[in-house]
Amino acid sequence: MFTGIVEGTGKVISLEEESDSWCLKLQLPFDTQNGLEAGSSLSVNGCCLTFREHGGQYGLFDLLDETLARTNLGELKGGDLVNLERSVTGDGRMGGHFVTGHVDTVGTVDIFEERGKNLYLRVLIPSEYSRFLVDKGCIALDGCSLTVCEVETDSFAIWLIPHTLGKTNLKNRRRGDSLNLECDILAKYVEKFTLPVIERRKP
């Protein structure tokens, strides 16, 4: 489980195909000896990945075809920056919202521009996911817990603060770039519990 509060960015060293998987090698901003042994979880651009092995400030991760097909990790190349968050501890603060690290879909940057002193980001999404978004609700965007506004049938907007830009890779995004999206799990559970009731009440 994660909170969507990105700790920093890692640098992609390589993404190479192997016999059983694709191997992602990252340079990390924290020492992997600090509670990140083989089998530990790390959110990488919002995807929950498992450490295969580590050494100092480097980590290796196995990626399957399903992960590459459903996220933006398949687009990574050497030198790219990825957002990183270690799994939350039992006594940790919930600074963002409940994030599982299971990406729902990929969105596309439509607008990313300065408006006054603020940075405005509009993201295009498959229309079937807009039902999980509400104004002032939460979404994980490349692993960042952010507040939603201006929800439309096929898009939503975000206002970004300087702290978010300084700690994440979002500052490097451009129009047409892919972003991993995870909708609020609470919204998905509410739909699952209430939809059968609504369907039964239909005339």
C-alpha positions in Angstrom: 0.0 0.0 0.0 1.2 3.5 -0.9 0.0 7.1 -0.2 0.9 8.8 -3.5 3.4 11.1 -1.7 6.4 10.6 -4.1 9.7 10.5 -2.2 11.9 11.4 -5.2 12.8 10.3 -8.7 15.0 7.5 -10.0 16.9 7.3 -13.2 16.3 4.5 -15.7 19.6 2.7 -16.5 18.1 0.1 -18.8 15.1 -1.9 -19.8 16.1 -5.1 -21.4 14.2 -8.3 -22.5 15.3 -11.5 -20.8 14.1 -15.1 -21.2 11.3 -14.9 -18.6 10.7 -11.2 -18.3 11.8 -7.7 -19.0 14.4 -6.4 -16.5 14.2 -2.8 -15.4 17.3 -1.4 -13.8 17.0 1.9 -11.8 19.4 4.2 -10.1 17.6 5.1 -6.8 17.7 8.3 -4.7 17.9 6.2 -1.5 20.1 3.3 -0.4 18.4 0.0 -0.9 20.0 -1.3 2.2 17.5 0.7 4.2 14.6 -1.8 4.3 14.5 -2.6 0.6 15.6 -6.2 0.3 14.6 -8.6 -2.5 10.9 -9.1 -2.4 10.1 -5.6 -1.2 7.6 -3.4 -3.0 8.4 0.0 -4.6 6.0 2.2 -6.5 7.6 3.1 -9.9 5.5 5.7 -11.8 2.6 4.4 -9.8 3.2 0.7 -10.5 3.8 -1.6 -7.6 7.0 -3.5 -8.5 9.0 -6.1 -6.6 12.7 -5.9 -6.0 14.5 -8.7 -7.7 17.8 -7.7 -6.3 19.6 -4.6 -5.2 23.1 -3.2 -4.8 23.8 0.1 -3.1 21.7 2.7 -4.9 20.6 0.4 -7.8 17.6 -1.9 -8.1 16.5 -4.5 -10.5 12.8 -5.3 -11.2 11.1 -8.0 -13.4 8.3 -6.7 -15.7 5.9 -8.9 -17.5 4.2 -8.2 -20.8 1.0 -7.3 -19.1 2.7 -4.5 -17.1 4.3 -3.1 -20.3 1.0 -3.2 -22.2 -1.1 -1.6 -19.5 1.3 1.1 -18.2 3.8 3.6 -19.5 6.8 1.6 -18.3 7.2 0.0 -21.7 8.1 3.5 -23.1 11.0 4.0 -20.7 14.5 4.5 -22.0 17.9 5.1 -20.5 18.1 8.5 -18.6 14.3 8.8 -18.1 13.2 9.8 -14.6 10.5 7.8 -12.7 8.6 8.7 -9.6 9.3 6.5 -6.6 7.6 5.8 -3.3 8.4 3.1 -0.8 5.4 1.2 0.7 3.8 2.9 3.7 4.7 1.6 7.2 2.2 0.8 9.9 3.1 4.0 11.8 3.5 6.2 8.8 1.4 9.3 8.0 -1.3 9.0 5.3 -0.4 12.2 3.5 -2.1 11.5 0.3 -4.8 8.8 -0.2 -4.9 5.0 -0.5 -2.9 4.0 -3.5 -2.5 0.3 -4.4 0.0 0.6 -7.2 -2.3 -1.2 -9.6 -2.7 1.0 -12.6 -6.2 1.2 -14.1 -5.4 2.9 -17.4 -3.1 5.2 -19.2 -4.0 8.8 -19.9 -2.5 11.4 -22.3 -1.3 14.9 -21.6 -3.5 17.3 -23.5 -2.6 20.7 -22.0 0.3 21.5 -19.8 0.9 25.3 -19.5 1.4 28.2 -17.1 -1.8 30.1 -16.2 -0.8 33.1 -14.1 1.4 31.8 -11.4 0.0 28.3 -11.6 0.6 25.2 -13.8 -2.4 23.7 -15.4 -2.5 20.1 -16.5 -5.3 18.5 -18.5 -5.3 14.8 -19.1 -7.3 12.8 -21.6 -8.7 9.5 -20.4 -10.8 6.6 -21.7 -14.4 7.7 -21.0 -15.3 4.6 -18.9 -13.0 5.8 -16.1 -14.5 9.3 -15.7 -17.2 7.9 -13.5 -14.6 7.4 -10.8 -13.6 11.1 -10.8 -15.3 13.9 -8.9 -14.3 17.5 -8.4 -11.9 17.8 -5.5 -11.5 14.0 -5.4 -8.2 12.1 -5.6 -6.3 10.4 -8.4 -2.8 8.9 -8.6 -1.0 10.3 -11.6 2.3 8.5 -12.3 2.1 7.6 -8.6 1.4 11.2 -7.4 -1.6 11.7 -5.2 -3.3 14.8 -6.8 -6.6 16.7 -6.5 -8.9 16.5 -9.4 -10.9 19.4 -11.0 -12.8 20.1 -14.1 -14.0 16.6 -14.7 -15.4 15.9 -18.2 -16.5 12.8 -20.0 -13.1 12.1 -21.5 -10.7 14.3 -19.4 -9.9 16.0 -16.1 -7.6 18.7 -14.9 -5.0 19.2 -12.2 -3.4 22.3 -10.8 0.3 21.6 -9.8 2.2 23.3 -7.0 5.9 24.0 -7.1 6.6 21.3 -4.5 5.1 18.6 -6.7 7.1 19.7 -9.7 10.3 19.7 -7.6 9.9 16.2 -6.2 8.5 14.4 -9.3 9.0 13.8 -13.0 5.9 15.7 -14.0 7.9 18.8 -14.8 9.3 16.9 -17.8 5.9 16.0 -19.3 4.8 17.3 -22.7 1.7 17.2 -24.7 1.1 13.7 -26.0 3.0 11.9 -23.1 1.5 8.9 -21.4 0.6 9.0 -17.7 -0.3 6.0 -15.5 -3.6 6.5 -13.7 -5.0 4.8 -10.7 -8.5 5.9 -9.7 -9.5 6.2 -6.0 -10.1 2.6 -4.8 -12.9 3.9 -2.5 -14.8 5.1 -5.6 -14.4 1.7 -7.2 -15.7 -0.1 -4.1 -18.7 2.2 -3.8 -19.7 1.4 -7.4 -19.3 -2.3 -6.8 -21.5 -2.2 -3.7 -24.2 0.2 -4.9 -24.6 -0.7 -8.6 -26.4 -4.1 -8.0 -28.9 -2.2 -5.7 -29.5 0.5 -8.4 -30.0 -2.2 -11.0 -32.5 -4.1 -8.9 -34.5 -0.9 -8.4 -34.8 -0.1 -12.1 -38.4 -0.5 -13.4 
